[in-house]
Each structure stands twice: as C-alpha cells, then as structure tokens.
Amino acid sequence: MKKIICVLMALVLMLSLTACGANSSYKSVVKTMIKAMEKCDAEKMTKIFPDEFLEYLCEEEYDDDYDDMVDDLEDSLKDSMDWWEDQYGRDI
C-alpha cells in the first residue's frame, strides 16, 4: 500500500512539475499519461517524469532496483484499470 500511495503522489507531483517545463506542454504530458494508463505501460509512464525524480524514488523506495520500481508501477496501473473496468465496464 505504501508503494501505491508513493506512486500516486509521484504521478501528481511529476505531472505538475513536467507540465511547467519549457520543453513540453501539459497537454502532451496528460496525453502520454492517459495512454500509458490505458495500456498499463509503466515504461511509457516513466517518460513523463524527470530523471532526477525517478532516481530519487528508485533509491529511496526500491533500494536502487529500477526494474522493481517499474514492475510495481505496472502492477498499480493494472490494478487501477481492473478497478475501472469492474466499476464502469470495458468500453469506457
């Protein structure tokens, strides 16, 4: 549960920070995030985060195991998508 909360907090924080960056607009960040969520693609999701934040999260929460961090994010994305499908059906 702690990791899921951390990932969700990271998503909110990184979305706002990345949207403020000079090289991207918030629309492209949101579009990438939604597509990654729909496909449960953790690698694509990590593309919207600054490298420094991913390094920090990896060091602090995952004992420097990047693959474990990505796997946990993917599991969280799948759980989230399963919940949405249970609540609203597959054709949302």
C-alpha positions as CSV (number, residue, x, y, z in Angstrom):
1,M,0.0,0.0,0.0
2,K,2.8,2.4,0.8
3,K,4.3,1.9,-2.6
4,I,1.0,2.6,-4.3
5,I,0.5,5.8,-2.4
6,C,4.0,6.8,-3.2
7,V,3.5,6.1,-6.9
8,L,0.2,8.1,-6.9
9,M,1.9,11.0,-5.1
10,A,4.7,10.8,-7.6
11,L,2.2,11.0,-10.5
12,V,0.6,14.1,-9.2
13,L,3.8,15.8,-8.4
14,M,5.6,14.9,-11.6
15,L,2.6,15.8,-13.8
16,S,2.6,19.3,-12.3
17,L,6.4,19.7,-12.5
18,T,6.7,18.3,-16.0
19,A,3.8,20.5,-17.2
20,C,5.7,23.5,-16.1
21,G,8.8,22.5,-18.0
22,A,10.0,24.5,-21.0
23,N,10.1,21.5,-23.4
24,S,6.6,20.2,-23.0
25,S,3.0,21.3,-22.6
26,Y,0.6,19.9,-20.1
27,K,-1.5,18.5,-22.9
28,S,1.3,16.2,-24.2
29,V,2.0,15.1,-20.6
30,V,-1.6,14.3,-19.9
31,K,-2.0,12.5,-23.2
32,T,1.1,10.4,-22.6
33,M,-0.1,9.6,-19.1
34,I,-3.6,8.6,-20.2
35,K,-2.2,6.3,-23.0
36,A,0.2,4.7,-20.6
37,M,-2.6,4.1,-18.1
38,E,-4.9,2.6,-20.7
39,K,-2.2,0.2,-21.9
40,C,-0.8,-0.4,-18.4
41,D,2.6,0.7,-19.8
42,A,4.9,1.6,-16.9
43,E,7.9,2.3,-19.2
44,K,5.8,4.9,-21.1
45,M,4.6,6.3,-17.8
46,T,8.1,6.9,-16.6
47,K,8.8,9.0,-19.6
48,I,6.8,11.9,-18.2
49,F,8.9,12.0,-15.0
50,P,12.2,13.9,-14.7
51,D,15.2,11.5,-14.5
52,E,16.2,13.1,-11.2
53,F,12.9,12.2,-9.6
54,L,13.0,8.6,-10.9
55,E,16.5,8.2,-9.5
56,Y,15.3,9.6,-6.1
57,L,12.3,7.3,-6.0
58,C,14.3,4.3,-7.0
59,E,16.9,5.0,-4.3
60,E,14.5,5.8,-1.5
61,E,11.7,3.3,-2.1
62,Y,13.2,0.5,-4.2
63,D,16.8,0.0,-3.0
64,D,18.1,1.2,-6.4
65,D,16.2,-1.5,-8.3
66,Y,14.7,0.3,-11.3
67,D,13.1,-2.8,-12.7
68,D,11.3,-3.4,-9.4
69,M,10.0,0.1,-9.4
70,V,8.7,-0.2,-13.0
71,D,7.2,-3.6,-12.2
72,D,5.4,-2.1,-9.1
73,L,4.1,0.8,-11.2
74,E,2.9,-1.6,-13.9
75,D,1.1,-3.7,-11.2
76,S,-0.5,-0.5,-9.9
77,L,-1.6,0.5,-13.4
78,K,-3.2,-2.9,-14.0
79,D,-5.0,-2.8,-10.6
80,S,-6.3,0.6,-11.4
81,M,-7.5,-0.4,-14.9
82,D,-9.2,-3.6,-13.4
83,W,-11.0,-1.4,-10.9
84,W,-12.2,1.0,-13.6
85,E,-13.4,-2.0,-15.7
86,D,-15.2,-3.5,-12.7
87,Q,-16.9,-0.2,-12.0
88,Y,-17.7,1.0,-15.5
89,G,-17.3,-1.9,-17.9
90,R,-14.7,-2.4,-20.6
91,D,-16.0,0.2,-23.1
92,I,-15.3,3.3,-21.1
